[in-house]
């Protein structure tokens, strides 16, 4: 491991469900026209950077964002970057769920038929370990909740600490170092989308 290793978290471009606020984990949706445009804008931003490694979720929305951004030829697909499995909540909005379960939040609920937040934490810990074995910058193409949990784990928070970090589609975040301490250097960067 070298303290020069930085992680660039890239959330996939917009899908129909991310636009509507529906929880999307295992449903394999394509990018919308706007999501494709967002990925093209990402390509311009990421094109100025050199990555020693690129990892992507196997889901179409992440792989397409990676491809349009021009990094698919060197990308390694890993299941550890899949979105949190929402189980019974898949395809539903928070408002729809709260109509049946007042006060519900993904961060505190028991996820019926899906993953616990700590399970996602263990997956992203493996991603971090793999990235730290690389000398140089690493690009990670993934999903909103999974990348939020990864950032929380990077700075030593429990997986549920991802609740404190909002992450929009097609944004770039950078995790790095202040001396020997892991820090968030940039979060939810969207200047390329303006």
FIGUZA-708834 format. One record per residue: x, z, y of N, C-alpha, C in turn; residue in one letter; chain; residue number from 0. Coordinates in pm, 1 decimal. Layout:
<rs>
R      nxx      nzz      nyy     caxx     cazz     cayy      cxx      czz      cyy residuo cadena num
R        X        Z        Y        X        Z        Y        X        Z        Y       A      A NUM
...
</rs>
This chain:
<rs>
R      nxx      nzz      nyy     caxx     cazz     cayy      cxx      czz      cyy residuo cadena num
R     84.0      0.0   -119.2      0.0      0.0      0.0     88.1      0.0    125.0       X      A   0
R     43.1    -72.4    222.8    112.1    -75.0    350.8     12.2    -48.5    461.8       X      A   1
R     54.1     25.0    564.2    -38.9     55.7    672.1    -70.8    -66.7    756.1       X      A   2
R     -6.9   -178.2    727.9    -40.8   -300.9    799.8   -167.7   -367.3    744.6       X      A   3
R   -211.4   -325.4    627.3   -331.1   -383.6    567.3   -454.1   -345.4    649.2       X      A   4
R   -524.2   -447.7    698.2   -650.2   -425.2    769.6   -761.1   -495.2    691.9       X      A   5
R   -880.6   -439.5    697.4   -996.3   -496.9    630.6  -1090.3   -554.5    735.2       X      A   6
R  -1123.9   -680.7    720.2  -1221.6   -747.2    806.2  -1352.1   -755.9    727.4       X      A   7
R  -1454.4   -687.3    775.5  -1585.0   -686.9    710.5  -1671.3   -792.4    776.9       X      A   8
R  -1718.6   -888.1    698.1  -1798.9   -997.2    752.4  -1934.3   -995.5    682.5       X      A   9
R  -2037.2   -962.1    757.8  -2171.6   -963.7    700.5  -2220.8  -1107.3    698.3       X      A  10
R  -2292.1  -1141.0    593.6  -2346.5  -1276.9    577.6  -2437.9  -1314.7    694.3       X      A  11
R  -2458.3  -1444.8    710.8  -2550.1  -1495.1    812.2  -2695.0  -1463.1    777.8       X      A  12
R  -2780.5  -1492.5    871.9  -2923.4  -1460.5    860.3  -2988.8  -1529.6    740.6       X      A  13
R  -3078.3  -1454.7    673.6  -3168.6  -1509.1    572.8  -3311.2  -1483.2    621.0       X      A  14
R  -3408.1  -1539.7    552.6  -3547.6  -1516.2    590.5  -3580.1  -1366.5    585.1       X      A  15
R  -3527.7  -1297.6    485.3  -3558.5  -1156.2    471.7  -3479.5  -1068.4    568.6       X      A  16
R  -3357.1  -1105.1    600.7  -3285.9  -1023.0    700.2  -3354.2  -1037.3    836.3       X      A  17
R  -3409.3  -1155.3    863.3  -3480.5  -1176.9    989.5  -3610.7  -1097.2    995.0       X      A  18
R  -3676.2  -1080.8    880.6  -3804.5  -1009.3    877.6  -3788.9   -860.1    851.4       X      A  19
R  -3668.0   -815.3    819.2  -3644.6   -673.5    793.2  -3674.0   -630.1    651.1       X      A  20
R  -3687.4   -725.5    558.9  -3713.3   -691.6    419.3  -3582.6   -652.3    350.3       X      A  21
R  -3588.6   -548.9    269.6  -3471.1   -505.7    194.7  -3434.9   -612.8     91.2       X      A  22
R  -3311.2   -658.8     97.0  -3267.1   -769.3     11.6  -3139.8   -729.1    -61.3       X      A  23
R  -3151.7   -712.2   -191.0  -3031.2   -684.3   -268.5  -3012.5   -792.8   -373.6       X      A  24
R  -3087.2   -787.7   -480.6  -3066.6   -879.8   -592.5  -3139.0  -1014.2   -576.1       X      A  25
R  -3230.7  -1024.3   -482.0  -3297.4  -1152.0   -456.7  -3196.4  -1244.5   -390.7       X      A  26
R  -3172.3  -1360.3   -450.7  -3062.8  -1447.4   -407.5  -3113.1  -1552.7   -308.7       X      A  27
R  -3122.1  -1514.5   -183.2  -3175.9  -1601.2    -79.0  -3066.5  -1684.0    -11.7       X      A  28
R  -3100.7  -1807.0     29.0  -3005.8  -1888.1    106.3  -3007.3  -1847.7    252.8       X      A  29
R  -2911.8  -1897.6    327.0  -2909.8  -1878.1    471.6  -3020.6  -1961.4    535.5       X      A  30
R  -3075.4  -1910.7    645.4  -3168.1  -1989.8    726.5  -3085.6  -2089.7    808.4       X      A  31
R  -3152.5  -2178.4    881.5  -3079.9  -2269.1    971.1  -2998.6  -2188.9   1071.8       X      A  32
R  -3057.0  -2080.5   1123.6  -2984.4  -1994.6   1215.8  -2864.9  -1928.3   1146.4       X      A  33
R  -2882.2  -1887.9   1020.3  -2772.9  -1828.1    943.5  -2658.2  -1925.5    922.9       X      A  34
R  -2690.5  -2052.9    902.7  -2586.6  -2155.7    889.1  -2511.4  -2170.7   1021.3       X      A  35
R  -2584.2  -2173.3   1130.9  -2520.7  -2180.6   1263.1  -2431.5  -2058.7   1286.3       X      A  36
R  -2480.1  -1940.7   1251.5  -2399.2  -1819.8   1265.8  -2269.4  -1830.5   1185.6       X      A  37
R  -2278.1  -1882.1   1063.7  -2159.2  -1897.3    979.9  -2061.4  -1997.8   1040.2       X      A  38
R  -2114.0  -2103.1   1101.6  -2026.3  -2200.2   1169.1  -1953.5  -2134.6   1286.3       X      A  39
R  -2022.6  -2047.7   1358.3  -1958.9  -1975.3   1468.9  -1855.0  -1875.6   1416.9       X      A  40
R  -1882.8  -1817.7   1302.1  -1784.5  -1730.5   1237.7  -1657.5  -1808.7   1203.8       X      A  41
R  -1675.1  -1931.6   1157.8  -1559.5  -2014.9   1120.6  -1463.4  -2029.2   1237.1       X      A  42
R  -1516.9  -2050.0   1356.3  -1431.3  -2064.2   1474.7  -1357.4  -1933.6   1502.9       X      A  43
R  -1426.2  -1820.9   1487.6  -1362.6  -1691.9   1514.1  -1257.1  -1658.3   1408.4       X      A  44
R  -1290.5  -1680.1   1282.5  -1199.9  -1642.9   1174.5  -1085.5  -1742.6   1158.1       X      A  45
R  -1104.3  -1863.5   1208.8  -1002.7  -1966.9   1195.8   -871.1  -1932.3   1263.0       X      A  46
R   -873.4  -1839.9   1354.6   -751.1  -1797.3   1424.8   -674.3  -1691.1   1347.2       X      A  47
R   -730.3  -1644.1   1236.7   -671.0  -1533.9   1161.1   -611.8  -1583.4   1029.8       X      A  48
R   -514.8  -1510.2    980.3   -454.0  -1536.3    849.3   -490.7  -1421.3    756.2       X      A  49
R   -543.5  -1453.4    639.4   -581.0  -1350.4    543.4   -493.8  -1360.3    419.0       X      A  50
R   -442.4  -1246.7    376.5   -363.1  -1240.1    254.6   -453.4  -1243.9    131.5       X      A  51
R   -579.3  -1203.9    148.4   -677.8  -1207.4     40.2   -817.3  -1214.8     99.7       X      A  52
R   -907.3  -1275.0     22.8  -1048.0  -1285.9     62.1  -1131.3  -1248.6    -60.0       X      A  53
R  -1226.0  -1158.9    -41.3  -1318.5  -1119.6   -146.5  -1460.5  -1141.7    -96.4       X      A  54
R  -1549.6  -1181.1   -188.2  -1688.8  -1203.4   -150.0  -1783.7  -1152.7   -256.8       X      A  55
R  -1898.9  -1110.8   -212.6  -2009.7  -1079.5   -302.1  -2048.2  -1207.5   -375.6       X      A  56
R  -2102.5  -1195.6   -496.5  -2146.9  -1314.8   -568.0  -2279.5  -1372.1   -517.7       X      A  57
R  -2346.7  -1302.8   -426.9  -2477.0  -1348.7   -381.5  -2462.9  -1472.4   -293.0       X      A  58
R  -2556.2  -1564.6   -306.3  -2551.4  -1693.1   -236.5  -2529.4  -1677.8    -86.7       X      A  59
R  -2599.1  -1584.5    -22.8  -2589.1  -1569.6    122.3  -2447.4  -1532.9    165.6       X      A  60
R  -2378.4  -1451.6     87.3  -2239.7  -1415.3    119.7  -2144.5  -1530.0     86.2       X      A  61
R  -2162.3  -1591.1    -30.5  -2073.7  -1701.9    -69.7  -2087.7  -1821.1     25.4       X      A  62
R  -2210.0  -1850.0     70.5  -2230.3  -1960.5    164.9  -2167.4  -1930.1    300.4       X      A  63
R  -2180.0  -1806.2    345.2  -2116.1  -1768.2    471.1  -1964.9  -1784.5    458.6       X      A  64
R  -1909.6  -1741.3    348.2  -1766.3  -1754.6    322.4  -1725.5  -1902.0    319.3       X      A  65
R  -1806.4  -1984.9    252.1  -1775.1  -2128.2    242.0  -1777.6  -2194.4    379.4       X      A  66
R  -1883.8  -2171.5    455.1  -1896.5  -2233.9    587.0  -1786.4  -2183.7    680.0       X      A  67
R  -1746.2  -2059.2    662.0  -1637.7  -2003.3    743.4  -1501.3  -2058.9    702.0       X      A  68
R  -1499.5  -2137.8    593.7  -1377.4  -2206.2    552.6  -1284.0  -2126.3    463.8       X      A  69
R  -1334.3  -2018.9    401.7  -1246.4  -1933.2    322.6  -1280.9  -1929.2    174.3       X      A  70
R  -1372.9  -2012.6    129.8  -1417.5  -2006.3     -9.3  -1310.9  -2049.5   -109.8       X      A  71
R  -1220.1  -2138.4    -70.3  -1120.5  -2188.2   -166.2  -1026.1  -2079.0   -213.3       X      A  72
R  -1008.0  -1975.2   -132.7   -917.1  -1867.4   -171.2   -993.4  -1738.8   -204.2       X      A  73
R  -1124.2  -1742.9   -195.9  -1205.3  -1621.9   -215.7  -1216.9  -1584.6   -362.9       X      A  74
R  -1211.6  -1455.9   -388.2  -1234.5  -1399.2   -520.4  -1371.6  -1332.9   -517.1       X      A  75
R  -1458.0  -1370.3   -609.9  -1592.1  -1312.3   -618.0  -1583.6  -1179.2   -692.4       X      A  76
R  -1646.0  -1076.3   -635.7  -1647.8   -945.0   -700.6  -1786.3   -882.6   -692.8       X      A  77
R  -1833.4   -835.2   -807.2  -1962.6   -766.1   -811.5  -1961.5   -637.6   -730.0       X      A  78
R  -1843.7   -581.7   -705.5  -1836.5   -457.1   -629.4  -1880.7   -473.9   -484.4       X      A  79
R  -1889.4   -599.1   -435.4  -1938.8   -623.3   -299.2  -2087.1   -662.2   -295.4       X      A  80
R  -2154.5   -657.3   -409.8  -2299.7   -682.6   -410.3  -2368.7   -579.9   -320.9       X      A  81
R  -2483.2   -620.0   -268.5  -2562.0   -525.6   -187.4  -2615.5   -413.7   -276.6       X      A  82
R  -2641.7   -301.4   -215.5  -2706.0   -185.7   -278.2  -2829.7   -235.4   -351.8       X      A  83
R  -2846.1   -196.6   -477.5  -2963.7   -235.6   -555.5  -3080.2   -146.1   -513.0       X      A  84
R  -3177.1   -205.0   -442.7  -3289.6   -129.9   -386.9  -3401.2   -102.4   -486.7       X      A  85
R  -3391.0   -155.6   -607.2  -3490.6   -128.5   -709.6  -3631.1   -161.7   -663.5       X      A  86
R  -3721.3    -63.6   -670.8  -3863.2    -83.0   -637.6  -3885.1   -118.4   -490.5       X      A  87
R  -3784.7    -99.5   -405.8  -3799.6   -127.0   -263.3  -3759.0   -269.3   -225.2       X      A  88
R  -3711.8   -345.0   -321.0  -3669.1   -483.3   -296.3  -3782.1   -565.3   -232.5       X      A  89
R  -3749.4   -635.6   -124.8  -3845.0   -724.4    -60.1  -3942.5   -655.6     34.0       X      A  90
R  -3931.3   -526.4     48.4  -4024.0   -451.4    133.1  -3953.7   -406.3    260.6       X      A  91
R  -4029.6   -397.2    368.4  -3974.5   -347.3    494.7  -3985.0   -194.4    496.8       X      A  92
R  -3908.9   -133.4    583.7  -3915.4     12.1    599.5  -4055.7     55.3    641.2       X      A  93
R  -4119.1    -18.7    732.0  -4255.2     17.2    775.2  -4353.8     13.3    658.8       X      A  94
R  -4342.5    -87.3    572.4  -4431.5    -95.9    455.5  -4411.0     23.6    363.1       X      A  95
R  -4286.0     59.4    341.5  -4256.4    172.5    252.7  -4304.8    302.2    314.2       X      A  96
R  -4282.5    319.1    444.3  -4323.2    443.3    510.9  -4475.1    460.0    517.2       X      A  97
R  -4549.9    351.1    506.0  -4696.0    363.1    500.4  -4737.0    439.7    374.7       X      A  98
R  -4656.8    430.8    269.7  -4683.7    501.8    144.0  -4600.9    629.2    130.4       X      A  99
R  -4481.6    628.3    190.3  -4389.5    742.0    179.6  -4340.8    778.8    320.3       X      A 100
R  -4421.0    856.2    395.0  -4384.7    890.1    533.6  -4243.6    950.0    542.8       X      A 101
R  -4169.8    905.6    643.3  -4035.0    956.6    665.8  -3928.2    898.4    575.6       X      A 102
R  -3966.5    800.9    493.9  -3871.5    742.1    398.9  -3751.1    682.0    470.0       X      A 103
R  -3635.3    698.2    409.0  -3514.5    629.8    451.2  -3431.9    595.9    327.8       X      A 104
R  -3373.1    479.5    328.5  -3290.9    434.5    215.9  -3177.5    532.9    189.6       X      A 105
R  -3132.4    600.3    294.0  -3015.0    687.3    283.8  -3043.7    820.1    214.7       X      A 106
R  -3170.8    860.3    208.0  -3203.2    990.8    149.6  -3299.1    982.4     31.8       X      A 107
R  -3361.0    868.2      9.1  -3461.7    855.4    -96.7  -3396.5    841.1   -234.4       X      A 108
R  -3470.1    882.6   -336.4  -3432.7    848.0   -473.2  -3476.4    702.5   -492.3       X      A 109
R  -3384.6    615.5   -526.4  -3413.8    472.3   -536.3  -3464.3    442.2   -677.5       X      A 110
R  -3595.9    429.8   -690.6  -3657.3    404.2   -821.3  -3614.6    266.4   -873.3       X      A 111
R  -3550.3    266.4   -989.2  -3510.5    140.8  -1052.4  -3388.6     75.5   -988.8       X      A 112
R  -3319.4    146.0   -899.0  -3202.6     88.2   -831.6  -3082.4    180.7   -838.9       X      A 113
R  -2997.4    171.7   -739.1  -2874.1    249.9   -735.1  -2885.3    367.0   -638.6       X      A 114
R  -2820.1    474.6   -671.9  -2802.8    585.7   -578.7  -2692.4    548.0   -480.3       X      A 115
R  -2696.4    605.5   -361.6  -2596.5    574.6   -259.5  -2455.6    606.0   -310.4       X      A 116
R  -2440.1    710.4   -391.8  -2308.1    744.9   -444.4  -2255.7    639.4   -542.3       X      A 117
R  -2347.0    571.6   -612.7  -2305.5    462.0   -701.3  -2244.2    348.5   -619.8       X      A 118
R  -2307.1    317.0   -506.6  -2253.0    212.9   -418.4  -2118.4    258.9   -363.9       X      A 119
R  -2108.1    387.3   -331.0  -1982.0    442.8   -283.5  -1869.0    423.0   -382.7       X      A 120
R  -1896.6    442.5   -510.7  -1792.7    421.5   -612.4  -1750.5    274.9   -619.3       X      A 121
R  -1845.9    185.1   -605.2  -1812.6     41.4   -605.7  -1722.2      4.8   -489.4       X      A 122
R  -1758.7     50.8   -368.6  -1678.4     12.0   -252.0  -1543.3     82.8   -251.0       X      A 123
R  -1534.2    199.0   -313.7  -1403.4    262.6   -328.1  -1309.2    171.6   -407.2       X      A 124
R  -1362.8    104.3   -508.8  -1280.0      9.4   -586.1  -1237.6   -108.6   -500.3       X      A 125
R  -1326.8   -155.0   -411.8  -1292.1   -264.8   -320.8  -1178.8   -221.3   -228.6       X      A 126
R  -1190.0   -101.9   -173.6  -1086.4    -50.8    -84.0   -952.5    -41.7   -157.6       X      A 127
R   -955.0     12.8   -277.5   -831.7     26.1   -356.6   -768.4   -111.1   -380.9       X      A 128
R   -851.7   -207.6   -414.4   -802.3   -343.9   -439.3   -743.7   -405.1   -312.2       X      A 129
R   -811.6   -383.8   -200.0   -764.3   -438.4    -73.1   -632.2   -374.8    -30.8       X      A 130
R   -618.3   -246.0    -55.2   -496.2   -176.9    -15.7   -375.4   -218.4    -99.9       X      A 131
R   -399.1   -282.9   -211.2   -289.5   -334.4   -293.3   -233.1   -464.5   -236.0       X      A 132
R   -299.1   -518.9   -134.4   -259.4   -644.7    -71.3   -175.2   -613.3     52.6       X      A 133
R    -74.2   -691.5     75.7      4.4   -677.2    198.8    -45.5   -780.4    298.3       X      A 134
R   -116.6   -734.6    399.0   -172.7   -823.0    499.7   -321.6   -802.5    514.1       X      A 135
R   -380.9   -879.8    602.1   -523.5   -866.5    631.2   -608.6   -917.7    515.3       X      A 136
R   -721.1   -850.6    493.7   -813.0   -884.1    385.1   -951.4   -906.7    444.5       X      A 137
R  -1014.5  -1018.6    408.2  -1151.4  -1048.7    451.3  -1247.7  -1013.0    339.1       X      A 138
R  -1355.4   -942.7    373.7  -1457.8   -902.2    278.2  -1592.7   -955.6    324.9       X      A 139
R  -1650.5  -1049.1    250.1  -1781.7  -1105.5    282.3  -1887.1  -1032.2    201.5       X      A 140
R  -1980.5   -969.5    272.0  -2079.0   -890.6    201.1  -2207.3   -872.0    278.1       X      A 141
R  -2264.7   -754.1    260.0  -2401.2   -724.9    301.5  -2406.1   -599.7    388.6       X      A 142
R  -2515.7   -585.7    461.4  -2529.0   -479.6    559.8  -2504.6   -339.3    508.6       X      A 143
R  -2583.6   -293.6    412.3  -2569.3   -155.6    366.7  -2438.8   -134.3    291.2       X      A 144
R  -2403.2   -226.8    205.4  -2279.9   -212.9    127.8  -2157.9   -202.3    219.5       X      A 145
R  -2149.9   -286.9    320.9  -2036.1   -283.0    413.1  -2038.2   -157.7    500.0       X      A 146
R  -2156.0   -108.2    533.5  -2166.0     17.1    609.1  -2111.6    133.3    526.1       X      A 147
R  -2145.0    134.6    398.0  -2095.0    238.4    308.2  -1943.8    224.4    292.6       X      A 148
R  -1894.7    102.5    282.6  -1750.7     79.8    271.4  -1677.4    135.3    393.8       X      A 149
R  -1730.8    110.3    512.0  -1667.9    161.7    634.2  -1668.6    314.3    635.7       X      A 150
R  -1779.1    373.7    592.1  -1786.2    520.1    586.2  -1679.5    574.6    492.0       X      A 151
R  -1664.8    513.3    377.7  -1564.9    558.6    280.8  -1424.0    537.9    335.2       X      A 152
R  -1400.6    429.8    409.1  -1268.6    402.9    467.6  -1221.9    519.2    554.9       X      A 153
R  -1314.2    574.7    633.7  -1276.8    682.7    725.5  -1301.1    821.7    666.9       X      A 154
R  -1325.3    829.3    536.4  -1335.2    958.5    469.6  -1470.7   1024.2    469.5       X      A 155
R  -1574.0    951.1    510.9  -1710.0   1005.3    507.4  -1770.8    984.2    369.3       X      A 156
R  -1874.1   1061.5    334.4  -1946.4   1033.2    210.4  -2019.8    899.5    225.3       X      A 157
R  -2060.0    838.2    114.6  -2131.2    711.2    123.2  -2251.2    713.4    218.1       X      A 158
R  -2322.0    824.7    223.3  -2438.4    835.1    311.9  -2399.7    828.2    459.2       X      A 159
R  -2271.6    841.6    490.5  -2224.6    827.2    628.3  -2246.8    687.4    683.5       X      A 160
R  -2270.9    590.5    595.6  -2303.3    455.3    640.3  -2429.4    450.4    724.6       X      A 161
R  -2512.7    554.1    713.6  -2634.6    561.3    795.4  -2602.1    564.3    943.9       X      A 162
R  -2482.2    604.1    978.9  -2442.5    616.7   1119.3  -2394.1    485.4   1179.8       X      A 163
R  -2387.6    380.4   1100.0  -2330.5    253.0   1143.3  -2432.0    140.4   1127.4       X      A 164
R  -2472.7     80.0   1235.9  -2562.7    -35.6   1230.2  -2477.6   -160.7   1216.6       X      A 165
R  -2527.0   -260.1   1142.6  -2448.5   -381.5   1120.9  -2540.0   -503.6   1121.7       X      A 166
R  -2518.6   -592.4   1216.4  -2600.8   -712.5   1231.8  -2546.6   -827.3   1147.5       X      A 167
R  -2629.6   -928.5   1127.6  -2586.1  -1044.5   1050.0  -2475.6  -1120.8   1122.1       X      A 168
R  -2386.3  -1177.3   1043.3  -2277.9  -1265.4   1089.4  -2183.2  -1198.7   1188.0       X      A 169
R  -2167.9  -1066.6   1174.4  -2075.0   -994.8   1261.3  -1942.4   -971.7   1189.1       X      A 170
R  -1841.7   -940.6   1270.3  -1708.7   -909.0   1218.2  -1672.9   -767.1   1259.9       X      A 171
R  -1630.6   -687.3   1163.4  -1581.8   -552.6   1190.8  -1441.1   -543.0   1133.1       X      A 172
R  -1360.3   -457.3   1192.7  -1220.7   -445.3   1146.5  -1186.8   -298.4   1124.3       X      A 173
R  -1138.2   -270.4   1004.6  -1093.5   -136.8    968.9   -941.5   -139.1    962.6       X      A 174
R   -879.3    -42.5   1027.2   -734.1    -42.1   1031.8   -678.3     98.7   1034.9       X      A 175
R   -573.7    115.0   1113.5   -496.4    238.0   1110.8   -460.2    285.3   1250.5       X      A 176
R   -456.8    416.6   1268.0   -387.0    478.5   1379.5   -285.2    570.2   1312.7       X      A 177
R   -162.2    526.5   1315.6    -55.3    589.2   1237.6    -97.8    591.6   1090.6       X      A 178
R   -103.9    708.5   1028.6   -141.3    713.5    886.4   -290.9    733.1    865.1       X      A 179
R   -369.0    739.4    971.9   -513.1    763.4    961.5   -591.6    632.7    958.5       X      A 180
R   -684.7    625.7    865.8   -775.2    510.1    860.6   -876.7    522.2    973.8       X      A 181
R   -898.1    413.5   1046.4   -989.3    414.1   1160.2  -1074.2    287.0   1162.6       X      A 182
R  -1179.9    291.8   1239.8  -1259.1    173.7   1271.5  -1201.2    117.1   1400.7       X      A 183
R  -1143.7     -1.7   1394.4  -1083.6    -64.7   1512.4  -1185.0   -147.6   1590.9       X      A 184
R  -1278.6   -208.6   1519.6  -1381.4   -293.0   1580.6  -1505.2   -282.6   1493.8       X      A 185
R  -1622.6   -265.5   1558.3  -1744.3   -255.3   1479.2  -1851.4   -348.6   1532.4       X      A 186
R  -1915.4   -422.6   1439.5  -2031.7   -505.8   1469.9  -1999.1   -610.2   1577.7       X      A 187
R  -1879.0   -665.2   1572.4  -1835.4   -763.6   1670.2  -1915.6   -892.4   1661.0       X      A 188
R  -1978.3   -928.3   1773.1  -2065.4  -1045.7   1775.2  -2036.6  -1138.4   1892.5       X      A 189
R  -1919.3  -1124.7   1953.6  -1889.3  -1208.8   2070.9  -1894.6  -1357.1   2037.7       X      A 190
R  -1862.9  -1393.9   1914.5  -1866.0  -1534.5   1873.4  -2008.4  -1589.2   1864.6       X      A 191
R  -2107.6  -1502.9   1861.5  -2248.0  -1545.8   1851.4  -2314.3  -1562.3   1986.4       X      A 192
R  -2246.5  -1520.3   2094.7  -2306.9  -1524.0   2228.2  -2317.9  -1665.6   2282.5       X      A 193
</rs>
